[in-house]
Amino acid sequence: ATERTLSIIKPDATRRNLTGKINAKFEDAGLRIVAQKRVRLSLAQAETFYAVHSARPFFGELTEFMASGPVVLQVLEGENAIAKNREVMGATNPADAAPGTIRAEFAESVGENSVHGSDAPETAAEEIAFFFAGLEIVG
Ligand code: CMP
């Protein structure tokens, strides 16, 4: 089925000018970028977005990193977009990511891993609604 998923190009990637190279990976995989905006998240916004991880030992590091520089928020659309995006991103830890994936090619560490993608249909809907109004998404 056609799905939508939330993607974030993280501060380690925007800092290294990798937005276009990452977008090319998405588009080459058949994902369409149907919404996109570059923003600087506040610490409070990062904490709310990642609230599900608030008990993890890396929560402070994660949220401070996500607020440390520009991010590119995106909605990707396509056939099985959630799973396809996760495939293109590769494993969370770049050391485990398959060759050719975004994280294998670009990520610096498990924390500074260049991209985020929603992990399931319910979280995709929530994460898209957190950052985008309906009128900002043009399929
Ligand atoms: P993401 O898909 O954005 O969702 C949660 C993030 O937590 C994950 O990507 C990783 O970047 C980050 N994360 C997971 N494990 C660690 C860790 N051990 N140290 C720092 N960050 C981590």
Backbone and ligand atoms as CSV (ligand in chain L), in Angstrom:
chain,resi,resn,atom,element,x,y,z
A,1,ALA,N,N,0.850,-1.206,0.000
A,1,ALA,CA,C,0.000,0.000,0.000
A,1,ALA,C,C,0.877,1.244,0.000
A,2,THR,N,N,0.324,2.336,-0.527
A,2,THR,CA,C,1.041,3.608,-0.461
A,2,THR,C,C,1.014,4.102,0.979
A,3,GLU,N,N,2.188,4.438,1.484
A,3,GLU,CA,C,2.316,4.925,2.863
A,3,GLU,C,C,3.072,6.246,2.873
A,4,ARG,N,N,2.979,6.914,4.034
A,4,ARG,CA,C,3.822,8.081,4.301
A,4,ARG,C,C,4.596,7.835,5.579
A,5,THR,N,N,5.834,8.342,5.629
A,5,THR,CA,C,6.660,8.197,6.816
A,5,THR,C,C,7.377,9.507,7.099
A,6,LEU,N,N,7.699,9.744,8.370
A,6,LEU,CA,C,8.464,10.939,8.715
A,6,LEU,C,C,9.949,10.622,8.676
A,7,SER,N,N,10.691,11.492,8.008
A,7,SER,CA,C,12.145,11.386,7.928
A,7,SER,C,C,12.756,12.666,8.497
A,8,ILE,N,N,13.855,12.510,9.208
A,8,ILE,CA,C,14.620,13.686,9.660
A,8,ILE,C,C,16.072,13.505,9.228
A,9,ILE,N,N,16.593,14.489,8.506
A,9,ILE,CA,C,18.031,14.554,8.243
A,9,ILE,C,C,18.639,15.304,9.427
A,10,LYS,N,N,19.518,14.623,10.162
A,10,LYS,CA,C,19.979,15.105,11.472
A,10,LYS,C,C,21.128,16.126,11.353
A,11,PRO,N,N,21.439,16.817,12.470
A,11,PRO,CA,C,22.449,17.888,12.432
A,11,PRO,C,C,23.835,17.446,11.954
A,12,ASP,N,N,24.240,16.198,12.201
A,12,ASP,CA,C,25.575,15.780,11.726
A,12,ASP,C,C,25.621,15.801,10.198
A,13,ALA,N,N,24.472,15.497,9.569
A,13,ALA,CA,C,24.414,15.452,8.100
A,13,ALA,C,C,24.247,16.848,7.498
A,14,THR,N,N,23.406,17.701,8.101
A,14,THR,CA,C,23.263,19.061,7.537
A,14,THR,C,C,24.583,19.811,7.678
A,15,ARG,N,N,25.298,19.567,8.788
A,15,ARG,CA,C,26.587,20.231,9.015
A,15,ARG,C,C,27.593,19.873,7.919
A,16,ARG,N,N,27.522,18.626,7.441
A,16,ARG,CA,C,28.472,18.178,6.407
A,16,ARG,C,C,27.920,18.345,4.993
A,17,ASN,N,N,26.791,19.096,4.858
A,17,ASN,CA,C,26.254,19.456,3.532
A,17,ASN,C,C,25.799,18.215,2.752
A,18,LEU,N,N,25.155,17.274,3.444
A,18,LEU,CA,C,24.791,15.994,2.836
A,18,LEU,C,C,23.310,15.882,2.474
A,19,THR,N,N,22.545,16.972,2.602
A,19,THR,CA,C,21.100,16.877,2.352
A,19,THR,C,C,20.799,16.329,0.952
A,20,GLY,N,N,21.465,16.849,-0.039
A,20,GLY,CA,C,21.178,16.413,-1.417
A,20,GLY,C,C,21.556,14.962,-1.667
A,21,LYS,N,N,22.687,14.546,-1.128
A,21,LYS,CA,C,23.111,13.144,-1.316
A,21,LYS,C,C,22.141,12.185,-0.638
A,22,ILE,N,N,21.643,12.573,0.546
A,22,ILE,CA,C,20.674,11.732,1.258
A,22,ILE,C,C,19.347,11.718,0.503
A,23,ASN,N,N,18.903,12.886,0.038
A,23,ASN,CA,C,17.649,12.923,-0.731
A,23,ASN,C,C,17.752,12.071,-2.001
A,24,ALA,N,N,18.909,12.043,-2.620
A,24,ALA,CA,C,19.087,11.215,-3.824
A,24,ALA,C,C,18.890,9.732,-3.492
A,25,LYS,N,N,19.362,9.302,-2.318
A,25,LYS,CA,C,19.158,7.895,-1.902
A,25,LYS,C,C,17.660,7.594,-1.771
A,26,PHE,N,N,16.922,8.531,-1.164
A,26,PHE,CA,C,15.473,8.321,-1.029
A,26,PHE,C,C,14.821,8.242,-2.405
A,27,GLU,N,N,15.123,9.204,-3.254
A,27,GLU,CA,C,14.460,9.263,-4.563
A,27,GLU,C,C,14.864,8.080,-5.436
A,28,ASP,N,N,16.119,7.658,-5.371
A,28,ASP,CA,C,16.557,6.496,-6.151
A,28,ASP,C,C,15.822,5.227,-5.719
A,29,ALA,N,N,15.379,5.190,-4.451
A,29,ALA,CA,C,14.645,4.024,-3.949
A,29,ALA,C,C,13.147,4.117,-4.252
A,30,GLY,N,N,12.731,5.181,-4.933
A,30,GLY,CA,C,11.322,5.315,-5.286
A,30,GLY,C,C,10.480,6.057,-4.264
A,31,LEU,N,N,11.131,6.611,-3.239
A,31,LEU,CA,C,10.397,7.413,-2.253
A,31,LEU,C,C,10.270,8.840,-2.781
A,32,ARG,N,N,9.089,9.414,-2.616
A,32,ARG,CA,C,8.847,10.795,-3.052
A,32,ARG,C,C,8.867,11.717,-1.830
A,33,ILE,N,N,9.568,12.845,-1.945
A,33,ILE,CA,C,9.622,13.827,-0.854
A,33,ILE,C,C,8.420,14.747,-1.044
A,34,VAL,N,N,7.331,14.498,-0.282
A,34,VAL,CA,C,6.076,15.226,-0.500
A,34,VAL,C,C,5.922,16.402,0.454
A,35,ALA,N,N,6.866,16.546,1.410
A,35,ALA,CA,C,6.943,17.735,2.267
A,35,ALA,C,C,8.369,17.807,2.776
A,36,GLN,N,N,8.868,19.038,2.961
A,36,GLN,CA,C,10.251,19.189,3.433
A,36,GLN,C,C,10.446,20.590,4.003
A,37,LYS,N,N,11.035,20.677,5.198
A,37,LYS,CA,C,11.409,21.991,5.736
A,37,LYS,C,C,12.626,21.857,6.634
A,38,ARG,N,N,13.490,22.886,6.538
A,38,ARG,CA,C,14.715,22.926,7.345
A,38,ARG,C,C,14.452,23.825,8.540
A,39,VAL,N,N,14.658,23.285,9.734
A,39,VAL,CA,C,14.375,24.033,10.966
A,39,VAL,C,C,15.471,23.754,11.980
A,40,ARG,N,N,15.521,24.579,13.007
A,40,ARG,CA,C,16.352,24.306,14.175
A,40,ARG,C,C,15.390,23.961,15.303
A,41,LEU,N,N,15.459,22.735,15.816
A,41,LEU,CA,C,14.568,22.327,16.904
A,41,LEU,C,C,15.041,22.935,18.218
A,42,SER,N,N,14.086,23.333,19.057
A,42,SER,CA,C,14.434,23.699,20.429
A,42,SER,C,C,14.676,22.405,21.206
A,43,LEU,N,N,15.346,22.533,22.352
A,43,LEU,CA,C,15.541,21.351,23.198
A,43,LEU,C,C,14.185,20.778,23.617
A,44,ALA,N,N,13.233,21.647,23.941
A,44,ALA,CA,C,11.897,21.182,24.359
A,44,ALA,C,C,11.211,20.404,23.240
A,45,GLN,N,N,11.332,20.879,22.013
A,45,GLN,CA,C,10.724,20.143,20.883
A,45,GLN,C,C,11.383,18.779,20.703
A,46,ALA,N,N,12.713,18.731,20.810
A,46,ALA,CA,C,13.417,17.457,20.674
A,46,ALA,C,C,12.997,16.501,21.796
A,47,GLU,N,N,12.854,17.021,22.997
A,47,GLU,CA,C,12.438,16.178,24.135
A,47,GLU,C,C,11.029,15.640,23.939
A,48,THR,N,N,10.135,16.460,23.410
A,48,THR,CA,C,8.761,15.999,23.175
A,48,THR,C,C,8.739,14.955,22.060
A,49,PHE,N,N,9.474,15.219,20.986
A,49,PHE,CA,C,9.490,14.287,19.856
A,49,PHE,C,C,10.019,12.917,20.285
A,50,TYR,N,N,11.077,12.907,21.108
A,50,TYR,CA,C,11.715,11.649,21.520
A,50,TYR,C,C,11.263,11.195,22.914
A,51,ALA,N,N,10.084,11.642,23.364
A,51,ALA,CA,C,9.605,11.327,24.717
A,51,ALA,C,C,9.610,9.820,25.005
A,52,VAL,N,N,9.361,9.015,23.979
A,52,VAL,CA,C,9.338,7.553,24.158
A,52,VAL,C,C,10.692,7.020,24.664
A,53,HIS,N,N,11.760,7.775,24.423
A,53,HIS,CA,C,13.100,7.357,24.858
A,53,HIS,C,C,13.545,8.042,26.156
A,54,SER,N,N,12.614,8.711,26.870
A,54,SER,CA,C,13.025,9.577,27.988
A,54,SER,C,C,13.707,8.824,29.133
A,55,ALA,N,N,13.459,7.520,29.250
A,55,ALA,CA,C,14.092,6.756,30.335
A,55,ALA,C,C,15.465,6.203,29.939
A,56,ARG,N,N,15.823,6.344,28.655
A,56,ARG,CA,C,17.094,5.767,28.188
A,56,ARG,C,C,18.280,6.597,28.670
A,57,PRO,N,N,19.418,5.937,28.887
A,57,PRO,CA,C,20.601,6.670,29.372
A,57,PRO,C,C,21.101,7.710,28.373
A,58,PHE,N,N,20.792,7.511,27.081
A,58,PHE,CA,C,21.299,8.437,26.068
A,58,PHE,C,C,20.314,9.563,25.746
A,59,PHE,N,N,19.218,9.696,26.535
A,59,PHE,CA,C,18.183,10.690,26.199
A,59,PHE,C,C,18.730,12.116,26.141
A,60,GLY,N,N,19.550,12.479,27.121
A,60,GLY,CA,C,20.106,13.832,27.158
A,60,GLY,C,C,21.001,14.109,25.962
A,61,GLU,N,N,21.871,13.139,25.694
A,61,GLU,CA,C,22.784,13.251,24.548
A,61,GLU,C,C,21.995,13.358,23.227
A,62,LEU,N,N,20.975,12.504,23.096
A,62,LEU,CA,C,20.158,12.470,21.876
A,62,LEU,C,C,19.446,13.798,21.655
A,63,THR,N,N,18.788,14.314,22.688
A,63,THR,CA,C,17.982,15.522,22.500
A,63,THR,C,C,18.876,16.752,22.326
A,64,GLU,N,N,19.992,16.805,23.044
A,64,GLU,CA,C,20.915,17.943,22.864
A,64,GLU,C,C,21.507,17.930,21.455
A,65,PHE,N,N,21.837,16.744,20.982
A,65,PHE,CA,C,22.352,16.636,19.611
A,65,PHE,C,C,21.303,17.101,18.597
A,66,MET,N,N,20.058,16.667,18.768
A,66,MET,CA,C,19.028,17.008,17.778
A,66,MET,C,C,18.710,18.502,17.762
A,67,ALA,N,N,19.023,19.184,18.882
A,67,ALA,CA,C,18.802,20.641,18.960
A,67,ALA,C,C,20.085,21.418,18.657
A,68,SER,N,N,21.158,20.733,18.266
A,68,SER,CA,C,22.476,21.375,18.150
A,68,SER,C,C,22.713,22.067,16.807
A,69,GLY,N,N,21.820,21.870,15.853
A,69,GLY,CA,C,22.007,22.463,14.532
A,69,GLY,C,C,20.776,22.223,13.682
A,70,PRO,N,N,20.808,22.670,12.426
A,70,PRO,CA,C,19.646,22.509,11.554
A,70,PRO,C,C,19.315,21.041,11.303
A,71,VAL,N,N,18.023,20.764,11.199
A,71,VAL,CA,C,17.554,19.453,10.737
A,71,VAL,C,C,16.648,19.696,9.531
A,72,VAL,N,N,16.494,18.673,8.689
A,72,VAL,CA,C,15.541,18.745,7.589
A,72,VAL,C,C,14.447,17.726,7.876
A,73,LEU,N,N,13.230,18.255,8.101
A,73,LEU,CA,C,12.057,17.414,8.367
A,73,LEU,C,C,11.399,17.100,7.035
A,74,GLN,N,N,11.030,15.835,6.848
A,74,GLN,CA,C,10.475,15.435,5.556
A,74,GLN,C,C,9.334,14.440,5.730
A,75,VAL,N,N,8.408,14.469,4.796
A,75,VAL,CA,C,7.451,13.373,4.650
A,75,VAL,C,C,7.801,12.655,3.354
A,76,LEU,N,N,8.060,11.366,3.467
A,76,LEU,CA,C,8.360,10.524,2.302
A,76,LEU,C,C,7.137,9.674,1.995
A,77,GLU,N,N,6.822,9.541,0.728
A,77,GLU,CA,C,5.639,8.784,0.312
A,77,GLU,C,C,6.024,7.744,-0.727
A,78,GLY,N,N,5.402,6.593,-0.635
A,78,GLY,CA,C,5.631,5.564,-1.644
A,78,GLY,C,C,5.064,4.233,-1.193
A,79,GLU,N,N,5.202,3.244,-2.075
A,79,GLU,CA,C,4.786,1.880,-1.773
A,79,GLU,C,C,5.613,1.364,-0.590
A,80,ASN,N,N,4.954,0.928,0.479
A,80,ASN,CA,C,5.658,0.444,1.682
A,80,ASN,C,C,6.732,1.425,2.164
A,81,ALA,N,N,6.381,2.693,2.194
A,81,ALA,CA,C,7.374,3.744,2.464
A,81,ALA,C,C,8.075,3.567,3.812
A,82,ILE,N,N,7.386,3.062,4.818
A,82,ILE,CA,C,7.994,2.960,6.156
A,82,ILE,C,C,9.143,1.942,6.129
A,83,ALA,N,N,8.864,0.753,5.620
A,83,ALA,CA,C,9.902,-0.284,5.552
A,83,ALA,C,C,10.981,0.087,4.539
A,84,LYS,N,N,10.568,0.671,3.409
A,84,LYS,CA,C,11.546,1.029,2.377
A,84,LYS,C,C,12.520,2.075,2.905
A,85,ASN,N,N,11.984,3.063,3.640
A,85,ASN,CA,C,12.870,4.087,4.200
A,85,ASN,C,C,13.853,3.470,5.190
A,86,ARG,N,N,13.377,2.526,6.002
A,86,ARG,CA,C,14.270,1.898,6.982
A,86,ARG,C,C,15.369,1.085,6.287
A,87,GLU,N,N,14.992,0.490,5.167
A,87,GLU,CA,C,15.974,-0.254,4.372
A,87,GLU,C,C,17.046,0.697,3.810
A,88,VAL,N,N,16.613,1.826,3.286
A,88,VAL,CA,C,17.552,2.795,2.695
A,88,VAL,C,C,18.444,3.417,3.770
A,89,MET,N,N,17.894,3.626,4.973
A,89,MET,CA,C,18.683,4.197,6.075
A,89,MET,C,C,19.748,3.225,6.556
A,90,GLY,N,N,19.415,1.942,6.662
A,90,GLY,CA,C,20.323,0.955,7.242
A,90,GLY,C,C,20.172,0.914,8.757
A,91,ALA,N,N,20.909,0.013,9.387
A,91,ALA,CA,C,20.789,-0.204,10.834
A,91,ALA,C,C,21.152,1.065,11.610
A,92,THR,N,N,20.524,1.211,12.793
A,92,THR,CA,C,20.737,2.393,13.650
A,92,THR,C,C,22.214,2.655,13.892
A,93,ASN,N,N,22.946,1.581,14.215
A,93,ASN,CA,C,24.390,1.708,14.427
A,93,ASN,C,C,25.101,1.552,13.080
A,94,PRO,N,N,25.808,2.578,12.634
A,94,PRO,CA,C,26.443,2.482,11.305
A,94,PRO,C,C,27.387,1.293,11.167
A,95,ALA,N,N,27.927,0.808,12.288
A,95,ALA,CA,C,28.815,-0.358,12.225
A,95,ALA,C,C,28.064,-1.606,11.752
A,96,ASP,N,N,26.740,-1.609,11.941
A,96,ASP,CA,C,25.917,-2.751,11.528
A,96,ASP,C,C,25.171,-2.505,10.217
A,97,ALA,N,N,25.309,-1.321,9.653
A,97,ALA,CA,C,24.491,-0.946,8.483
A,97,ALA,C,C,25.046,-1.582,7.204
A,98,ALA,N,N,24.138,-2.075,6.370
A,98,ALA,CA,C,24.535,-2.736,5.113
A,98,ALA,C,C,25.193,-1.740,4.163
A,99,PRO,N,N,26.145,-2.231,3.358
A,99,PRO,CA,C,26.811,-1.361,2.382
A,99,PRO,C,C,25.797,-0.660,1.471
A,100,GLY,N,N,26.066,0.594,1.169
A,100,GLY,CA,C,25.189,1.340,0.275
A,100,GLY,C,C,24.080,2.094,0.988
A,101,THR,N,N,23.824,1.739,2.251
A,101,THR,CA,C,22.774,2.450,2.985
A,101,THR,C,C,23.294,3.823,3.444
A,102,ILE,N,N,22.344,4.694,3.770
A,102,ILE,CA,C,22.703,6.057,4.200
A,102,ILE,C,C,23.617,6.011,5.418
A,103,ARG,N,N,23.260,5.189,6.402
A,103,ARG,CA,C,24.071,5.177,7.619
A,103,ARG,C,C,25.443,4.554,7.381
A,104,ALA,N,N,25.517,3.541,6.528
A,104,ALA,CA,C,26.835,2.963,6.223
A,104,ALA,C,C,27.722,4.004,5.549
A,105,GLU,N,N,27.152,4.798,4.664
A,105,GLU,CA,C,27.976,5.751,3.904
A,105,GLU,C,C,28.258,7.032,4.666
A,106,PHE,N,N,27.291,7.485,5.497
A,106,PHE,CA,C,27.411,8.840,6.031
A,106,PHE,C,C,27.444,8.953,7.547
A,107,ALA,N,N,26.879,7.989,8.293
A,107,ALA,CA,C,26.719,8.186,9.743
A,107,ALA,C,C,28.063,8.160,10.454
A,108,GLU,N,N,28.152,8.924,11.533
A,108,GLU,CA,C,29.399,9.045,12.285
A,108,GLU,C,C,29.437,8.113,13.494
A,109,SER,N,N,28.255,7.825,14.076
A,109,SER,CA,C,28.168,6.973,15.270
A,109,SER,C,C,26.704,6.601,15.480
A,110,VAL,N,N,26.428,5.773,16.499
A,110,VAL,CA,C,25.044,5.366,16.758
A,110,VAL,C,C,24.187,6.566,17.133
A,111,GLY,N,N,24.774,7.565,17.750
A,111,GLY,CA,C,24.027,8.775,18.115
A,111,GLY,C,C,23.937,9.739,16.949
A,112,GLU,N,N,25.072,9.996,16.318
A,112,GLU,CA,C,25.110,10.938,15.185
A,112,GLU,C,C,24.992,10.123,13.903
A,113,ASN,N,N,23.762,9.627,13.667
A,113,ASN,CA,C,23.576,8.645,12.599
A,113,ASN,C,C,22.792,9.169,11.406
A,114,SER,N,N,22.866,10.479,11.205
A,114,SER,CA,C,22.474,11.156,9.948
A,114,SER,C,C,20.981,11.242,9.642
A,115,VAL,N,N,20.223,10.201,9.975
A,115,VAL,CA,C,18.799,10.203,9.634
A,115,VAL,C,C,17.956,9.518,10.711
A,116,HIS,N,N,16.705,9.957,10.790
A,116,HIS,CA,C,15.681,9.269,11.575
A,116,HIS,C,C,14.559,8.882,10.633
A,117,GLY,N,N,13.917,7.751,10.880
A,117,GLY,CA,C,12.711,7.374,10.132
A,117,GLY,C,C,11.723,6.697,11.058
A,118,SER,N,N,10.443,6.948,10.841
A,118,SER,CA,C,9.397,6.325,11.665
A,118,SER,C,C,9.502,4.806,11.583
A,119,ASP,N,N,9.107,4.120,12.674
A,119,ASP,CA,C,9.288,2.662,12.706
A,119,ASP,C,C,8.011,1.855,12.467
A,120,ALA,N,N,6.849,2.496,12.392
A,120,ALA,CA,C,5.591,1.761,12.212
A,120,ALA,C,C,4.507,2.741,11.752
A,121,PRO,N,N,3.402,2.233,11.191
A,121,PRO,CA,C,2.349,3.129,10.695
A,121,PRO,C,C,1.805,4.092,11.756
A,122,GLU,N,N,1.612,3.611,12.982
A,122,GLU,CA,C,1.040,4.480,14.032
A,122,GLU,C,C,2.008,5.596,14.380
A,123,THR,N,N,3.304,5.253,14.529
A,123,THR,CA,C,4.276,6.286,14.870
A,123,THR,C,C,4.486,7.233,13.687
A,124,ALA,N,N,4.399,6.727,12.468
A,124,ALA,CA,C,4.540,7.596,11.295
A,124,ALA,C,C,3.443,8.661,11.317
A,125,ALA,N,N,2.214,8.255,11.570
A,125,ALA,CA,C,1.096,9.216,11.595
A,125,ALA,C,C,1.308,10.253,12.700
A,126,GLU,N,N,1.729,9.789,13.875
A,126,GLU,CA,C,1.959,10.720,15.003
A,126,GLU,C,C,3.101,11.675,14.704
A,127,GLU,N,N,4.198,11.133,14.177
A,127,GLU,CA,C,5.388,11.960,13.936
A,127,GLU,C,C,5.147,12.973,12.813
A,128,ILE,N,N,4.411,12.577,11.779
A,128,ILE,CA,C,4.076,13.525,10.704
A,128,ILE,C,C,3.222,14.656,11.270
A,129,ALA,N,N,2.216,14.298,12.080
A,129,ALA,CA,C,1.308,15.312,12.631
A,129,ALA,C,C,2.023,16.236,13.612
A,130,PHE,N,N,3.086,15.740,14.256
A,130,PHE,CA,C,3.850,16.572,15.198
A,130,PHE,C,C,4.518,17.741,14.470
A,131,PHE,N,N,4.977,17.505,13.255
A,131,PHE,CA,C,5.769,18.521,12.547
A,131,PHE,C,C,5.061,19.204,11.378
A,132,PHE,N,N,4.047,18.573,10.794
A,132,PHE,CA,C,3.462,19.119,9.564
A,132,PHE,C,C,1.948,19.291,9.670
A,133,ALA,N,N,1.459,20.409,9.095
A,133,ALA,CA,C,0.026,20.593,8.885
A,133,ALA,C,C,-0.342,19.916,7.562
A,134,GLY,N,N,-1.571,19.498,7.458
A,134,GLY,CA,C,-2.026,18.802,6.257
A,134,GLY,C,C,-1.713,19.557,4.971
A,135,LEU,N,N,-1.889,20.884,4.998
A,135,LEU,CA,C,-1.682,21.685,3.783
A,135,LEU,C,C,-0.220,21.762,3.352
A,136,GLU,N,N,0.702,21.387,4.242
A,136,GLU,CA,C,2.135,21.427,3.908
A,136,GLU,C,C,2.577,20.177,3.172
A,137,ILE,N,N,1.707,19.177,3.093
A,137,ILE,CA,C,2.065,17.899,2.467
A,137,ILE,C,C,1.390,17.832,1.105
A,138,VAL,N,N,2.206,17.784,0.054
A,138,VAL,CA,C,1.657,17.853,-1.302
A,138,VAL,C,C,2.107,16.604,-2.069
A,139,GLY,N,N,1.206,15.657,-2.177
A,139,GLY,CA,C,1.550,14.378,-2.796
A,139,GLY,C,C,1.420,14.414,-4.302
L,1,CMP,P1,P,16.474,7.437,15.885
L,1,CMP,O1,O,15.892,6.592,14.813
L,1,CMP,O2,O,16.449,8.900,15.650
L,1,CMP,O3,O,15.690,7.141,17.235
L,1,CMP,C1,C,16.304,7.184,18.500
L,1,CMP,C2,C,17.739,7.507,18.420
L,1,CMP,O4,O,18.485,7.265,19.582
L,1,CMP,C3,C,18.402,6.627,17.391
L,1,CMP,O5,O,17.983,7.015,16.105
L,1,CMP,C4,C,19.871,6.819,17.703
L,1,CMP,O6,O,20.445,7.865,16.954
L,1,CMP,C5,C,19.823,7.220,19.157
L,1,CMP,N1,N,20.565,6.229,19.943
L,1,CMP,C6,C,20.326,4.918,20.013
L,1,CMP,N2,N,21.243,4.330,20.816
L,1,CMP,C7,C,22.080,5.317,21.238
L,1,CMP,C8,C,23.215,5.348,22.068
L,1,CMP,N3,N,23.689,4.242,22.646
L,1,CMP,N4,N,23.816,6.542,22.275
L,1,CMP,C9,C,23.341,7.668,21.700
L,1,CMP,N5,N,22.243,7.686,20.902
L,1,CMP,C10,C,21.639,6.531,20.672
